C-alpha cells in the first residue's frame, strides 16, 4: 500500500523512425533488456484490458474498506483506466521483480520477543530500485522504437495487479494479491505506459481452484469474501497506513508483526514453485530479519532513521513504528519487557504512550498496573482512555 504519489513524467523519443518496426522482434528484445536489468517477468496488456475495475473499486470505496487511505478515493476513474490516466497510451508493459525470501516468513511468528517485519521491507525500498530500472528499460525502448513513455511503480493511480493479470504475469488470488505460477506470491510490480502499439500477451488463468488457505490464515479475518479485502482489518494496513491507535479488537491478533504481514502470501501453495530472489539490494539485512523488541523500543528519532535508512519502514516515522513495537511487546508474554514499555509512558508522543499503557496492561499484574494508573497524570484524552479501558 502506498499513498498516491505522482508518477514520473513522460520520457519522449527524440528521433523519427523512417523504417517499419518489427514489433515481434522488438518485443523479444524488450524482454531481454528487462531481464538484463533484473526483472524476472514481463508481459504486455491492452490499456482497456481491465474492464469492470472501476465498478469493483467503487464498491470497495463505498463499503469504506479503504479506511483512511483517502488517496485511493481520489479520482477513481483515473485509477481504473490507463486511458483516463493518459489518453495517449496504446500499450501497458508490466514487469515483475522476484523478491522471494530465503526462509519461511511464518516461522518468525513464534519468536514472541522478536519483531516480524514484512519480507518486502527487510531490504532497500523497492520503489527506488524499480523506478531506476524502469527508467533504464524505458529509455532503451525509446532509443529502439521512439514513442513516448511514462513509468510507474506503486506511486500513482495505476491498478498494477489487474494489469499484471491482463499481461499474463499471474492472477489475483482470493487474497486480492498477485500469484504467479513461477514466482508464487513474491513479485514487485512496475509499469511502463507507451504510445507504441506492441503485441499483447494473453491474460493468465485463475489457478486458485477450491483452495482458500490465504483466507483461512488471516489473523484478523480481513477477507469478508474471496477476492474481497477490508483493509480496515488488514494487519498491513493497520501497521503501515493507519495513523491512529490500532483498534483494540485487533491488537492481540497482530502478534509480533511490527510492519506489514505476510501470512496470506506465505501460505499460498503456489509458493512451492517460488524461487529465492537474487537482487542484492532487496535481500534482507541481518539486523531486520528478527530484531529484538527490547532494542527497537529504545530507538529515538535519529536512531530510527539510521536503522531504517533506504528502508520502506522509514516512511511511517518513529512514532507509528514505536506504536507497533509496543503492541508486539504487549503480545510477547515476557514480563521482562515491561520495563521497556514503562519507560515509554514518558514518551513525547501520545500515540506511543497509549500503546505503552496497553502493553503494560498485558504484562503486569492487575495490582501493579493499577498502582501505575494511580500515579499517572497524562492529560491526553486518548491516553487517559487507554488507562480507563484497561482498568475496566
C-alpha positions in Angstrom: 0.0 0.0 0.0 1.3 3.4 -0.9 -0.1 6.9 -0.8 -0.8 8.0 -4.3 2.3 10.0 -5.0 2.5 11.4 -8.6 4.1 9.2 -11.2 7.1 10.0 -13.2 6.9 12.5 -16.1 6.8 11.3 -19.7 10.0 10.3 -21.4 9.9 11.3 -25.0 11.5 9.9 -28.1 13.8 12.2 -29.9 14.2 10.6 -33.3 11.9 10.0 -36.3 11.6 6.4 -37.5 12.0 6.0 -41.2 11.5 2.3 -41.5 8.8 0.0 -40.2 9.3 -1.6 -36.8 9.4 -5.4 -36.5 7.2 -5.4 -33.3 7.7 -9.1 -32.7 11.5 -8.8 -32.7 11.2 -5.6 -30.6 9.1 -7.3 -28.0 11.6 -10.1 -27.7 14.5 -7.7 -27.4 12.5 -5.7 -24.8 12.0 -8.8 -22.7 15.8 -9.5 -22.9 16.6 -5.9 -21.9 14.1 -6.1 -19.0 15.8 -9.3 -17.7 19.2 -7.8 -18.1 18.0 -5.1 -15.7 16.9 -7.5 -13.0 13.2 -8.0 -13.9 12.1 -11.6 -13.6 9.0 -11.5 -15.9 7.4 -9.2 -18.4 4.1 -9.0 -20.3 2.1 -6.5 -22.4 -1.5 -5.6 -21.9 -4.1 -3.5 -23.8 -4.8 -0.3 -21.8 -8.5 -1.2 -22.0 -8.0 -4.8 -20.6 -9.3 -4.3 -17.1 -13.0 -3.9 -17.7 -15.0 -3.8 -14.5 -12.1 -2.5 -12.5 -13.9 0.8 -11.9 -17.0 -0.9 -10.6 -15.0 -3.1 -8.2 -13.0 -0.2 -7.0 -16.2 1.9 -6.4 -17.8 -1.0 -4.4 -14.6 -1.2 -2.3 -14.7 2.6 -1.6 -18.5 2.7 -1.0 -18.0 0.0 1.7 -15.4 2.1 3.4 -13.0 -0.7 3.1 -10.1 1.6 2.2 -10.1 3.0 5.8 -8.2 6.3 6.0 -6.3 5.8 2.7 -8.0 8.8 1.2 -5.7 8.8 -1.8 -7.5 5.6 -3.0 -10.7 7.6 -3.3 -9.1 10.4 -5.3 -10.2 10.3 -8.9 -11.2 6.6 -9.1 -11.8 6.9 -12.9 -8.1 7.7 -13.4 -7.2 4.7 -11.2 -9.5 2.3 -13.0 -8.4 3.1 -16.6 -4.9 3.7 -18.0 -6.6 5.6 -20.9 -8.1 8.1 -18.4 -4.8 8.5 -16.7 -3.0 9.1 -20.0 -5.1 9.3 -23.1 -2.2 8.6 -25.5 -1.2 5.2 -24.0 -1.5 2.3 -26.5 0.3 -0.5 -24.6 0.9 -1.2 -21.0 4.2 -3.1 -20.3 4.0 -4.8 -16.9 7.2 -6.0 -15.3 7.8 -8.1 -12.2 10.9 -8.5 -10.0 11.2 -11.5 -7.8 11.9 -10.9 -4.1 11.3 -14.5 -2.8 12.6 -14.9 0.8 15.2 -17.4 1.8 13.2 -18.7 4.7 9.5 -19.2 5.7 8.2 -15.9 7.0 5.7 -17.7 9.2 8.4 -19.2 11.3 9.3 -15.9 13.0 5.8 -15.5 14.4 6.7 -18.0 17.1 9.6 -15.8 18.4 7.5 -13.5 20.5 10.3 -11.2 21.7 11.4 -10.5 18.2 9.8 -8.2 15.7 8.4 -9.5 12.4 8.9 -7.1 9.5 7.3 -8.0 6.2 9.6 -9.7 3.8 9.4 -6.8 1.2 10.6 -4.3 3.8 13.7 -6.1 5.1 16.0 -4.7 2.4 16.2 -1.5 0.4 13.0 0.3 -0.6 11.8 -1.4 -3.8 10.2 1.8 -5.1 13.6 3.5 -5.6 15.2 0.4 -7.1 12.5 -0.5 -9.5 11.9 3.1 -10.6 15.5 3.4 -11.7 15.4 0.1 -13.5 12.1 1.0 -15.2 13.6 4.2 -16.5 16.6 2.4 -18.0 14.3 0.0 -19.8 12.0 2.8 -20.9 14.9 4.8 -22.3 16.1 1.7 -24.2 12.6 1.3 -25.7 12.6 5.0 -26.9 16.1 4.5 -28.4 15.0 1.5 -30.3 11.5 2.5 -31.4 10.7 6.1 -30.5 7.4 7.0 -28.9 6.6 8.4 -25.5 6.5 6.6 -22.2 5.5 7.0 -18.6 6.8 4.7 -15.8 5.1 3.9 -12.6 5.9 1.7 -9.5 3.1 1.8 -6.9 3.2 5.6 -7.0 0.2 6.8 -9.0 -3.3 5.9 -9.9 -2.4 2.6 -11.6 -4.1 -0.7 -10.8 -0.9 -2.8 -11.1 -2.4 -6.1 -10.1 -5.3 -6.3 -12.6 -2.9 -5.0 -15.3 -0.4 -7.7 -14.4 -3.1 -10.3 -14.7 -4.1 -8.9 -18.1 -0.4 -9.0 -19.2 -0.1 -12.7 -18.2 2.2 -12.2 -15.2 -0.2 -14.1 -12.9 -3.7 -13.8 -11.5 -5.2 -12.1 -8.4 -5.8 -14.7 -5.8 -8.6 -14.8 -3.3 -6.5 -12.6 -1.1 -6.5 -10.0 -3.9 -2.7 -10.2 -4.3 -1.0 -11.4 -7.5 0.0 -15.0 -7.7 2.5 -16.4 -10.2 2.9 -20.0 -11.2 6.7 -19.4 -11.4 7.3 -17.0 -8.5 4.4 -17.6 -6.2 3.5 -14.6 -4.1 6.8 -12.7 -4.4 6.7 -10.2 -7.2 7.2 -6.5 -7.1 5.4 -4.8 -10.0 6.2 -1.9 -12.2 4.6 -0.5 -15.3 5.7 1.3 -18.5 2.9 3.0 -20.4 3.9 3.7 -24.0 2.4 5.2 -27.1 3.8 2.3 -29.1 1.3 -0.4 -30.3 3.0 -3.6 -29.1 1.8 -7.2 -29.4 -0.3 -8.2 -26.4 0.1 -11.2 -24.1 -2.8 -13.4 -23.1 -4.2 -12.8 -19.6 -3.3 -15.6 -17.1 -5.9 -18.0 -15.9 -7.0 -18.1 -12.2 -5.5 -21.3 -10.7 -6.8 -20.9 -7.1 -9.4 -23.6 -7.5 -11.1 -24.5 -4.3 -8.1 -23.5 -2.1 -8.8 -20.8 0.4 -5.7 -21.1 2.6 -5.0 -17.4 2.3 -8.4 -16.5 3.7 -8.3 -19.0 6.5 -5.0 -18.0 7.9 -5.7 -14.2 8.2 -5.4 -13.4 11.9 -8.0 -10.6 11.8 -10.5 -12.0 9.3 -9.8 -9.2 6.8 -11.5 -11.0 3.9 -15.3 -10.7 4.0 -15.4 -13.0 0.9 -13.0 -14.4 -1.6 -11.4 -11.7 -3.8 -12.5 -9.0 -1.3 -10.4 -7.3 1.3 -11.5 -5.0 4.1 -8.3 -3.0 4.6 -9.5 -1.7 8.0 -8.9 -5.2 9.4 -5.7 -5.9 7.5 -2.5 -6.0 9.6 -0.5 -4.5 6.8 -2.9 -1.5 6.7 -3.1 -1.2 10.5 0.7 -1.2 11.0 1.6 0.9 8.0 -1.1 3.1 6.6 -3.3 3.6 9.8 -2.1 6.7 11.6 -4.0 6.5 14.9 -4.2 4.0 17.7 -4.7 0.4 16.5 -8.3 -0.7 17.3 -8.2 -2.8 20.5 -10.1 -5.7 18.9 -7.2 -6.3 16.5 -4.2 -5.8 18.8 -3.8 -9.3 20.1 -4.1 -10.8 16.6 -1.2 -8.7 15.4 1.2 -10.7 17.5 4.8 -9.6 16.8 4.1 -8.2 13.3 5.6 -4.7 13.6 5.5 -3.7 9.9 3.2 -5.4 7.5 2.0 -9.0 7.4 3.0 -11.9 5.0 0.6 -14.6 6.3 -1.8 -14.8 3.3 1.2 -14.6 0.9 3.3 -17.2 2.7 0.7 -19.9 2.9 -0.2 -19.9 -0.8 0.5 -23.4 -2.2 2.0 -21.9 -5.4 5.0 -20.8 -3.4 6.3 -24.4 -3.8 7.4 -23.2 -7.2 8.8 -19.9 -5.9 12.5 -19.0 -6.2 14.7 -17.1 -3.8 15.2 -13.5 -5.0 18.7 -12.6 -6.1 18.6 -8.8 -6.3 21.2 -7.8 -3.7 19.5 -4.6 -2.7 16.3 -6.5 -1.9 18.0 -9.1 0.2 17.1 -8.9 3.9 19.5 -7.1 6.1 20.6 -9.2 9.0 19.5 -6.5 11.5 16.0 -6.5 10.1 15.4 -10.3 10.0 14.3 -10.8 13.6 15.2 -7.6 15.5 14.9 -7.6 19.3 11.7 -5.8 20.6 13.7 -4.6 23.6 16.3 -2.9 21.3 13.7 -1.5 19.0 11.9 0.1 21.9 14.9 2.2 22.7 15.1 3.9 19.3 14.8 7.7 19.2 14.1 9.5 16.0 17.7 9.7 14.9 18.5 6.1 15.6 15.2 5.0 14.0 16.2 6.9 10.8 19.7 5.5 10.9 18.5 1.9 11.3 15.9 2.1 8.5 18.0 4.1 6.0 16.8 3.2 2.5 14.1 1.0 4.0 10.3 1.5 3.3 9.8 1.2 7.1 11.3 4.7 7.4 8.3 6.3 5.8 5.9 5.6 8.7 8.1 7.5 11.1 9.4 6.6 14.5 6.2 7.2 16.5 3.9 4.9 14.4 6.7 2.3 14.4 7.0 2.5 18.2 3.2 2.0 18.5 3.7 -1.2 16.6 6.6 -2.3 18.7 4.6 -1.8 21.9 1.7 -3.8 20.6 4.2 -6.6 19.9 5.7 -6.2 23.4 2.2 -6.5 24.9 1.7 -9.7 23.0 5.1 -11.2 23.9 4.0 -12.6 27.3 7.5 -11.7 28.5 7.3 -9.7 31.8 10.9 -8.7 31.3 9.8 -6.3 28.6 7.6 -4.4 30.9 10.4 -2.1 31.9 10.8 -1.1 28.2 7.1 -0.3 27.9 7.1 1.6 31.2 9.9 3.8 30.0 7.8 4.8 27.0 5.0 6.1 29.3 7.0 9.3 29.3 7.4 9.5 25.5 6.6 12.8 23.9 4.1 11.3 21.5 0.6 10.3 22.9 0.2 7.6 20.4 3.3 5.9 21.8 2.2 6.5 25.4 -1.2 5.0 24.8 0.3 1.9 23.2 2.7 1.6 26.2 -0.4 1.6 28.6 -1.9 -1.3 26.6 1.4 -3.2 26.6 1.7 -2.8 30.4 -1.9 -3.9 31.0 -0.9 -7.2 29.3 2.4 -7.7 31.1 1.8 -6.6 34.7 -0.4 -8.0 37.4 -3.6 -6.1 37.9 -2.3 -4.7 41.2 0.9 -3.5 39.6 -0.9 -1.9 36.7 -3.5 -0.2 38.9 -0.6 1.3 41.0 0.9 2.8 37.9 -2.5 4.2 36.9 -2.9 5.9 40.3 0.2 8.0 39.7 -0.4 8.7 36.0 -1.2 12.3 35.3 -1.3 12.1 31.5 -3.5 14.8 30.2 -4.0 13.4 26.7 -7.6 12.2 26.2 -6.6 9.2 24.2 -4.0 8.0 26.7 -6.5 8.5 29.6 -9.0 6.4 27.7 -6.4 3.6 27.4 -5.9 3.6 31.2 -9.7 3.6 31.8 -10.4 0.9 29.4 -7.6 -1.3 30.6 -8.7 -1.0 34.2 -12.4 -1.7 33.4 
